Amino acid sequence: MPSFRLNPLVARWLGAEARAPSQVEPADWDTWLLRRMSRGEIVDVGGVLVDRAVLRQRFACVSQRCAPGRDRGGYRSCCADAFVSLSRAEDRRLGSRGVDLLQHMKAREPRLRPCSGRGFYRAQGELGLARPGGRCVFSELDGRGRIRCRLHAYARQARIDRGELQPLCCRLFPLVVVDRGGGKAALTVVASHTRRLLGAYPAKRYPCLGDASLPPLYESLGGDLDWIFGKGFARALAASATPSARTSATSWSSRRSGSTRCRTAATPPRTRRASPGSSLAGAPPARRAVPR
């Protein structure tokens, strides 16, 4: 099996906020990882420590079930119920196309007609996306009652990769990437055994995570998984989706050099962050999407 490493862009993104001050006590991802290993729930996939929950998780966007409205019941949407933080680099990229993006959005979204300026998308007082009307500034409700991201459509129209505009918080959901340092990582997902560390809604509140008829996550997010860890990673995950080689807690512990510094990627905590730069989970702080 080939070895896989974090995309340098993802590693830099994780590290950017890790250098920022935090007023939130970091979650203990070291203990979580060792506990999962002791239960045989971690697989080494080309150097990436993968939680078996990732292999079992079914996932696909079913936004007609979670879009804001009277019919969604207790469901929650990552596009409506989460505050998405931005890195400074993400803010610069969006701002560079802000005027064009605003015109694109105004043509579809009457709620944005009062907006002006290239920074129309920013939340007031925080480096993140605004949520006018209770949903993401870049979202729309289409004629079929689905909540959709207009950044995808804009990227196609402008003939650019959506990764140039879409915040990584959005691209990674519901994955959780724990940065172990030195380009090494562990991978898990929003689930019952991670939600307390993340402060997240229960997975069942997201219809995209609670339906056994949906495709395996490693298929539906195959392109993004390959982008995060390297070409072939999604296929390697699929091959590992059976009881096979396990990485023991003892073997991993013996490879540790001091205290592993774990950081997480975007997930949707239930509580609003304490201040700009505060932590979702992991040590140091991490990128996250925070419901208001």
C-alpha positions as CSV (number, residue, x, y, z in Angstrom):
1,M,0.0,0.0,0.0
2,P,1.4,3.5,-0.8
3,S,1.9,6.0,2.0
4,F,-0.3,9.0,2.3
5,R,0.3,12.4,3.8
6,L,-1.8,15.5,4.5
7,N,-2.2,17.9,1.6
8,P,0.2,20.8,2.4
9,L,-2.6,23.2,1.9
10,V,-4.7,21.4,4.6
11,A,-1.8,21.2,6.9
12,R,-1.2,25.0,6.6
13,W,-4.9,25.6,7.1
14,L,-4.9,23.5,10.3
15,G,-1.8,25.2,11.5
16,A,-2.9,28.8,10.9
17,E,-5.3,28.9,13.8
18,A,-3.1,26.6,15.9
19,R,-0.9,29.7,16.2
20,A,-3.7,31.9,17.3
21,P,-4.5,32.5,21.0
22,S,-7.3,30.4,22.5
23,Q,-9.6,30.8,25.5
24,V,-11.0,27.3,25.2
25,E,-9.6,24.2,26.9
26,P,-8.3,21.9,24.2
27,A,-9.9,18.4,23.9
28,D,-7.8,15.4,24.6
29,W,-7.5,13.7,21.2
30,D,-4.4,11.7,22.3
31,T,-6.6,9.8,24.9
32,W,-9.4,9.4,22.4
33,L,-7.0,7.9,19.8
34,L,-5.5,5.5,22.3
35,R,-8.9,4.4,23.5
36,R,-10.1,3.7,20.0
37,M,-6.9,1.8,19.3
38,S,-7.4,-0.4,22.4
39,R,-10.8,-1.3,21.1
40,G,-9.4,-2.3,17.7
41,E,-11.2,0.7,16.1
42,I,-8.2,2.2,14.3
43,V,-6.8,1.1,11.0
44,D,-3.4,2.2,9.6
45,V,-4.2,3.2,5.9
46,G,-0.9,4.1,4.3
47,G,0.3,6.0,7.4
48,V,-3.0,7.7,8.2
49,L,-4.7,6.4,11.3
50,V,-8.3,5.9,10.3
51,D,-11.2,5.5,12.7
52,R,-13.3,2.5,11.6
53,A,-16.4,4.8,12.0
54,V,-15.2,6.4,8.8
55,L,-15.4,3.1,7.0
56,R,-18.9,2.3,8.3
57,Q,-20.3,5.8,7.9
58,R,-22.9,6.3,5.1
59,F,-23.1,9.9,3.7
60,A,-24.5,12.0,0.9
61,C,-25.9,15.5,0.7
62,V,-29.7,15.2,1.1
63,S,-30.4,18.9,1.6
64,Q,-34.1,18.6,0.8
65,R,-34.5,17.0,4.2
66,C,-32.5,19.6,6.3
67,A,-33.2,22.9,4.5
68,P,-34.8,25.5,6.8
69,G,-38.5,25.2,6.8
70,R,-41.5,23.8,8.8
71,D,-41.0,20.3,7.3
72,R,-37.5,19.6,8.5
73,G,-38.5,18.8,12.1
74,G,-35.4,18.4,14.3
75,Y,-32.9,18.0,11.5
76,R,-30.0,20.4,11.2
77,S,-28.1,21.6,8.1
78,C,-24.4,22.4,7.9
79,C,-25.3,25.2,5.4
80,A,-27.9,26.8,7.7
81,D,-27.2,26.0,11.3
82,A,-23.4,26.4,11.5
83,F,-21.1,29.4,11.6
84,V,-18.3,28.8,9.2
85,S,-15.0,30.4,10.2
86,L,-12.5,31.6,7.6
87,S,-8.7,31.6,7.5
88,R,-7.1,34.9,6.4
89,A,-6.1,33.2,3.2
90,E,-9.7,32.1,2.5
91,D,-10.9,35.6,3.3
92,R,-8.5,37.1,0.8
93,R,-9.5,34.7,-2.0
94,L,-13.2,35.5,-1.5
95,G,-12.6,39.2,-1.2
96,S,-10.6,39.2,-4.4
97,R,-13.8,38.2,-6.2
98,G,-16.2,39.9,-3.8
99,V,-17.8,42.4,-6.2
100,D,-18.4,39.7,-8.9
101,L,-19.7,37.2,-6.2
102,L,-22.2,39.8,-4.9
103,Q,-23.7,40.4,-8.3
104,H,-23.9,36.7,-8.9
105,M,-25.7,36.2,-5.5
106,K,-28.0,39.2,-5.9
107,A,-29.4,37.7,-9.1
108,R,-30.6,34.7,-7.1
109,E,-31.0,35.9,-3.5
110,P,-33.3,38.8,-2.8
111,R,-32.2,38.8,0.9
112,L,-28.8,40.1,-0.3
113,R,-30.0,43.1,-2.2
114,P,-29.2,45.5,0.7
115,C,-25.6,44.2,0.7
116,S,-22.7,46.2,-0.8
117,G,-19.0,46.0,-1.1
118,R,-16.5,43.2,-1.7
119,G,-16.7,42.1,1.9
120,F,-20.5,41.5,1.9
121,Y,-20.0,37.9,2.9
122,R,-18.3,38.5,6.3
123,A,-19.9,38.1,9.6
124,Q,-20.0,41.2,11.7
125,G,-17.2,41.3,14.2
126,E,-15.8,37.8,13.4
127,L,-13.8,36.3,10.6
128,G,-16.4,34.0,9.1
129,L,-19.3,33.8,6.8
130,A,-22.5,35.9,7.5
131,R,-25.8,34.1,7.9
132,P,-28.5,36.6,6.7
133,G,-31.9,35.1,7.1
134,G,-30.6,32.3,9.3
135,R,-28.5,30.5,6.6
136,C,-25.1,30.9,4.9
137,V,-24.7,34.0,2.8
138,F,-23.7,31.8,-0.2
139,S,-26.6,29.4,0.1
140,E,-29.9,29.4,-1.8
141,L,-33.2,27.5,-1.6
142,D,-33.9,26.1,-5.0
143,G,-37.3,25.3,-6.5
144,R,-37.2,21.8,-5.1
145,G,-36.8,23.0,-1.5
146,R,-33.1,22.1,-1.3
147,I,-30.5,24.3,0.3
148,R,-27.6,24.6,-2.2
149,C,-24.2,26.3,-2.2
150,R,-23.9,29.0,-4.9
151,L,-20.1,28.9,-4.7
152,H,-20.2,25.7,-6.7
153,A,-22.2,27.3,-9.5
154,Y,-20.1,30.4,-9.5
155,A,-16.8,28.4,-9.7
156,R,-18.2,26.5,-12.8
157,Q,-19.3,29.8,-14.4
158,A,-15.9,31.4,-13.7
159,R,-14.1,28.3,-14.7
160,I,-12.1,28.0,-11.5
161,D,-11.7,25.1,-9.1
162,R,-14.2,25.4,-6.3
163,G,-11.4,24.8,-3.8
164,E,-10.2,28.4,-4.6
165,L,-13.4,29.8,-3.0
166,Q,-15.1,27.2,-0.8
167,P,-13.9,27.3,2.8
168,L,-12.3,24.1,3.9
169,C,-14.8,23.9,6.8
170,C,-17.5,23.2,4.3
171,R,-15.4,20.9,2.0
172,L,-14.4,18.6,4.9
173,F,-17.7,18.2,6.7
174,P,-18.4,15.6,8.2
175,L,-14.8,14.5,8.3
176,V,-12.5,15.3,11.3
177,V,-8.8,15.5,10.5
178,V,-6.5,15.3,13.6
179,D,-3.1,16.7,12.8
180,R,-0.4,14.6,14.6
181,G,2.4,16.8,13.4
182,G,5.1,16.2,10.8
183,G,2.5,15.7,8.0
184,K,0.9,12.7,9.8
185,A,-2.8,12.6,10.6
186,A,-5.7,10.7,12.0
187,L,-9.1,10.7,10.4
188,T,-12.5,10.3,12.1
189,V,-16.0,11.6,11.5
190,V,-18.8,13.4,13.4
191,A,-20.2,10.5,15.4
192,S,-21.5,9.5,18.9
193,H,-17.9,8.9,20.1
194,T,-16.5,12.2,18.8
195,R,-19.4,14.6,19.4
196,R,-18.5,15.5,23.0
197,L,-14.9,16.3,22.0
198,L,-16.3,18.5,19.2
199,G,-19.3,19.9,21.0
200,A,-21.3,18.8,18.0
201,Y,-24.9,18.1,17.3
202,P,-25.6,14.3,17.5
203,A,-25.0,12.8,14.1
204,K,-28.6,11.7,13.8
205,R,-29.6,15.3,13.7
206,Y,-28.0,15.5,10.2
207,P,-30.0,13.5,7.7
208,C,-26.9,13.1,5.6
209,L,-25.4,11.0,8.4
210,G,-28.3,9.0,9.7
211,D,-29.6,7.1,6.6
212,A,-28.3,3.6,6.1
213,S,-29.5,3.7,2.4
214,L,-26.9,6.3,1.5
215,P,-23.6,5.3,-0.1
216,P,-20.4,4.8,1.9
217,L,-18.6,8.0,2.8
218,Y,-15.4,6.8,1.1
219,E,-17.4,6.7,-2.1
220,S,-19.4,9.9,-1.9
221,L,-16.4,11.9,-0.7
222,G,-13.8,10.0,-2.7
223,G,-12.6,13.0,-4.6
224,D,-12.2,15.1,-1.5
225,L,-10.5,12.3,0.4
226,D,-7.9,11.9,-2.4
227,W,-7.4,15.7,-2.4
228,I,-6.8,15.7,1.4
229,F,-4.4,12.7,1.6
230,G,-3.3,11.9,-2.0
231,K,-4.6,10.0,-5.0
232,G,-5.7,6.5,-4.2
233,F,-6.6,7.2,-0.6
234,A,-10.4,6.7,-1.1
235,R,-9.7,3.3,-2.8
236,A,-7.4,2.3,0.0
237,L,-10.2,3.1,2.5
238,A,-12.6,1.0,0.6
239,A,-10.1,-1.9,0.7
240,S,-9.8,-1.4,4.5
241,A,-13.5,-1.6,5.1
242,T,-13.3,-5.1,6.4
243,P,-11.8,-6.6,9.6
244,S,-8.1,-6.5,8.7
245,A,-4.8,-5.1,9.9
246,R,-5.2,-3.1,13.1
247,T,-2.8,-0.6,14.6
248,S,-2.4,-1.3,18.3
249,A,-2.3,1.4,20.9
250,T,1.1,0.0,22.1
251,S,2.7,0.2,18.6
252,W,1.5,3.8,18.1
253,S,2.6,4.9,21.6
254,S,6.1,3.6,21.0
255,R,6.4,5.9,18.0
256,R,5.4,9.0,19.8
257,S,8.0,11.6,20.5
258,G,6.7,13.6,23.5
259,S,3.2,14.9,23.5
260,T,1.4,14.6,20.2
261,R,-0.1,17.9,19.1
262,C,-3.5,17.1,17.7
263,R,-5.6,19.5,15.8
264,T,-9.0,19.0,14.1
265,A,-10.6,20.2,11.0
266,A,-14.1,21.6,10.6
267,T,-17.1,20.2,12.5
268,P,-20.2,21.9,13.8
269,P,-20.1,22.5,17.6
270,R,-23.4,23.2,19.3
271,T,-22.1,26.2,21.2
272,R,-20.8,29.4,19.8
273,R,-17.1,29.9,20.1
274,A,-15.9,32.0,23.0
275,S,-14.0,34.5,20.9
276,P,-12.3,34.8,17.5
277,G,-9.5,32.3,17.4
278,S,-11.0,30.0,20.1
279,S,-10.7,26.2,19.8
280,L,-13.1,23.6,18.4
281,A,-11.1,20.7,19.7
282,G,-7.6,19.4,19.8
283,A,-4.5,21.2,20.8
284,P,-3.7,23.8,19.5
285,P,-7.0,25.3,18.2
286,A,-8.6,24.2,14.9
287,R,-10.9,25.3,12.2
288,R,-14.5,24.6,12.9
289,A,-18.1,25.5,11.9
290,V,-20.1,26.8,14.8
291,P,-23.9,26.9,15.0
292,R,-25.3,30.2,16.2
